[in-house]
């Protein structure tokens, strides 16, 4: 059996000028990967007729499945639908099911009074040679086309599927999960793509690579090893695909166990689990609670913690004490400490943790204070200098960090090292 490849084409000038970040491609690639489709190319084009046409041509020669997002709205710059009609040799017709759905949305859901604009009704027009995919979340339907195309590496034409989806992420996600993936599974047989990921902390990518160099050299050619460094951690991911899932699982388990044993000193997790999820599980298992006292991170640590469903079970809340006044009034930081040592100091963050524990009644607390940049640094306290403190009522631990990035990355880096520092503290103080 042949492994099927996919391309993703995203359409819109806003993507090319950086006004909108392309999150659609990431979601689509993840969902395709789950069913055994390997995304080999991602292409972004503007709202230009011949650019879109050329992208359809080029990707059709390379991939078996091409998913297109964007350009299906009711405005003049949404040219994808008429272009697809011409590309596949069809004619626009009104789909009565889509028309009824559009009217339902405007009359019942959007509560629109008065006549519906013609441009909105035109959303019900589709090429007569496509399969319509129902968009329960919006007015622009998805469209499924099929075409026999000879690939670059095979002169014999094979079935190529083009799937056009709206660019609105909420609508696109609904169509992918309820329409696209189920139909792909009915139309094709896919191999299993298996990933095994171990997350490490405490050493950089080069040190980890040196530890596993012999392992990497000895890996079978069909198993790929990827290094994924981010925020003080290195994720090591093994990937392989096969139509024999059971045999592949056994083989992957063998190599993954070897990998874990080589880096065991630095292992954080043997699954691709975000830090905030790992920390939540640790707190939940201990029936413990947590609070935060953030200065330089501005609430980002709390954001990460509360992004996990069910975090209310262990997270009591946080204080964003950006000013010295709030550090004193809410967290009981001593004015003498602030005057003598400054807000960015070990002494201040230690008192912030104590204040958070007293104010919230939590079992654990984490505090941050630093200089995120781009200004505000001095020779003694340069931009990127951060103090992080974690603790409970018996013990407090503090670390000084120095980052070298821009403001946003410094904030994100601080939040992640703070969560990891807290994770290690809890495990060490059981």
LINMO-V130317 format. One line per field, one symbol per residue. psi: psi as a letter, one per 30 degrees, with the letter a starting at -180 (. if undefined). burial: + if it has 24 or more other ideal C-beta (glycine too) atoms within 12 Angstrom, else -. Layout:
BEGIN
psi: ???
burial: ???
END
This chain:
BEGIN
psi: kkkkllkkjkkkefefggekkjfeeeeeeeeeefggkjjfkkkklahkefeeeeeeeefffelfkjkkklggaglffjgeeeeeeeeghakklkjeeeeeeeeeeeeeefhkklkkkefeefffklkfglkkkkjffafjllkklkkjkklegjfkklkkkkjkllfjeeeeeeeeefeeeeeefeflkklkkkkkkkklkflleeeeeeegeeeeefklffkkkkkikkhgljkjkkklllfieeeeeeeeeeeeeeeeefgffgkekglikleeeeeeeeeeeghllklljkdffggeeeeeeffkkgffffjealkjieleeeeeeeghkkeeeeeefleileeefeeeeeeeeeefglellkkkkajfafaflleeilkfkkkkkllaffkkkkkkljlgaleeeeeeeeeeeeeeeeeeeeefg.
burial: --++++++++++--+------+-++-+++-+++-+++++-+++++++---+++-+++-++++++++++++++++---+++++++--++------+--++-++--++-------------+-++++++--++++++++++++++++++-+-+------+-++++++++++-+++++++-+++-++---+-++++++++++++------+--++--++--+---+-+-+---++++++++++++-----+--++--++-+++-++--+++++-+-++++++++++----+++++++++++-+++-++--+--+--++++++++--+--+--++++---++--+++++++++++++++++-++-++++++++++++-------+-++++++++++---++++++-+---+--+++++++++++++++++----
END
